């Protein structure tokens, strides 16, 4: 943990702490922090941020924190804490916006939880900054360049989202990627001026 940069470390510890706290608290406390669809009557203005700190189960938490460690640590070292925090917030908020639009369109009243939108934003950022870096994903366990890995995951998310999703917020993941892409483009265009 000493080698984790400060924002990555704080986000990781906060997610783990919140998960442990909500194991002990009554379920109704968790509900006010989940991202509820606009039409549910349960949406609150803080939820587009707080949903990212909650996770459905131990495996959901584990894989999100693994991704945070794998991609977020290096990005924070490259960008520094301020810019990295901006990226996390942009990805979390655009993931929430995409999920809110999607649930409105399909008429769903199910809440959304998890830092996956932020993680997909970090994944896209990693692919844009280090496109030729070779990574070994858990699935499929085939070494590939980061740019191909990101493209593959983006296409899979879109296909799974369009096919029904199975209770996973695929459009939130895509929203996180979109937020990261837009922010990186903004940074690059501002640098050219």
Secondary structure as UniProt FT lines:
FT   TURN            2..3
FT   HELIX           6..24
FT   HELIX           27..31
FT   TURN            32..33
FT   HELIX           38..40
FT   TURN            45..46
FT   HELIX           47..50
FT   HELIX           51..53
FT   HELIX           58..67
FT   HELIX           68..72
FT   HELIX           73..79
FT   HELIX           81..106
FT   HELIX           116..129
FT   TURN            131..132
FT   STRAND          134..136
FT   STRAND          143..145
FT   HELIX           146..162
FT   TURN            163..164
FT   HELIX           165..167
FT   HELIX           170..192
//
